[in-house]
Amino acid sequence: MKEIVIPLLDWFKKNKRDLDWRKNPTPYTVLISEVMLQQTRVETVRSYYKNFIEALPNLKALAECPEEKLLKLWEGLGYYSRARNLKKCAIQIMNQYDGVFPKDYRKALELPGVGMYTCGAILSIAYHQKYAAVDGNVLRVLTRYTACSSNILLDKTKQYFKNKIEEILPEDAGGFNESLMALGATICMPKVVRCDICPIHRNCKAYQTNTIQSFPNKAKPKEKRIFEYTCLFVTDGKHYILLPKEDNVLKGMASPFLVDRFLSSNDAADFLEEHQFSVLHIVNLNDKKHIFTHQIWYMKGYLVFVRDLLSYPKYTKEQIQNQISIPICFKKFIDEINLN
């Protein structure tokens, strides 16, 4: 694959996008941007990255950030464990490495939330070390270029291409890694492929054999599990009850009363009265659907006015809008309730 190095670097210098995290990259800015970009589009990440860096400009600020504020900054990106792992990572770096991201690959790989790809990206882009950064974009480009039918979801396939890339990495290892990622993000995309302007298409085996859409090979995804829930947003007209979800998906995140079956409005009133609430009025909300990686949630929702919120954790409209991080699946109801 040596023949791809110079064409890719030349192409990237002329065509790289103007992104905030590419300006004077540091281990911290690369860490934040790469974790945000996991399963999220660049255009979506732009504003989140800007706000995050303004609020938490360095590892020390991240390590000391209250979780409530951290999750609010992350709200809408999903996969909240990524944000929590970022904080754990920052705390470990502050405690073990005096606030400096380690340059040693093995030590970096031991940090919370730092996998093989993120580790390679940080060490190559910020520290100019010769490590590969193999993400989905890179695997798509290289399996097409070599017509490799190995399953890209397997660790051994990722390790194979990591080794192959590191055999050809130039001095500008970070630039080369970014060029591969950028090619996959803008030219060699999953469904739309712009081979006519690809700088390496002439030697691409999939292009030569007209088999581009046969690569990459992925194992069939597991069938998504279906769940049915009723969401009860309980209010006294001034405050709203939000509870930390107790288990599984979204564990610890702010949640309404969540019942694992569909309830009629009468059933909802009975459920709350069993929990000692005095129900005054119930408003039907529109049904919602939310798709997670391995689950689909179908949700009924009710806005329930009660006489007293008892001893449950309660929040004002302003707190919900500005301080509390609400998962998107519940925020769909919040937006309908209209707390503005």
C-alpha positions, 0 to 999 in steps of 0.5 A: 500500500505504499503507493497511497501515501503521497497521493493521499497526503497531497489530496488532504493538504488541498482538501482538508476541511476547516475544523476547530480541532485541527487548529493547533491540536493538543492531546486534549483537543484530539481526545475530545474531538475523537470521542465526540466523533464516534458515531456522530457526524462532523457537522453535528460535532462542530457546535458541541466541540466549541461549547465543550472546549469553551466550558472545559478548556483543559484536563484539569477543568474536565476532571473537576467538572460536576457530572450534572454540568458535564452531561448537560454539555453532552446532551444530544450526543448520546452514549453518555458513558463516553462523557463519563469516561472522558472525566474518568480519563482526565482524573486518571491523567491528573493523578498519575501523569501530572496532567500530561497525556502519556506519550507511551502507547500502552499507558495511554491505552489503559486510560478509561475510554481510550481504545486503539483508535483514539490512542493512535489518533492522539499519539500521531496527531498531537505527539507525531508518533508513528501509530495508526488510527483505524476507524470505520472510515479507514477500514472502509477505504482500505478493504475496498482498496485491497478488496479484503473480505474480512469482517471489519467488526472483528478485532483481528481485522482491525489489528491487521490493518493497523499493522499494515498502515504502520508499515507505511506511515510517513513522518507526518503520521498524523496527517496521513491518518487524518487523510485516510479518515477524511477520504472515508468521510467525504469520498469513499462513503458507505453508499455514496462513492465519488471514485472520479475524484478519489486520489487513489482510485486507479489502483483500487481493486474494488474500483477495478472490479466494480465491486465497491458496494461489496466492501466492507464486509460486516457481520449481520447486526443483531436484531434490535429488541423491542420495548414498550414503555409508558413515561409519566411526567409528574408535575405540580405546575411549577416543578417536575419529577425526574428520577435517575434511571436505575438499570440497563440503557441510560442508567443514572440518567434523568428519567420520568416515571418509566413503566415497562408496559403501555398504560391507559390514562386510568391505569397511569392514574392508578399507578401514581395513586399507588405511589401515594400521589393525589392525581388532579389531571392527566394530559395525553402526549403523542406516542414516541419512538426511539432507536438505540443501537440494539433496542427500539423503544415505543413510548406512550407519554402522559403529563400528570398534574398532582397535588403534591410531589412528595419527597421525590427529586424535583426540578424547575423548568429552568433547571430542566432546560439549562442544567439537567441532561435529558436523554433524547428519548425523553426530551422528545416528550419534554419538547412537546410539553414545551417548558419554554 
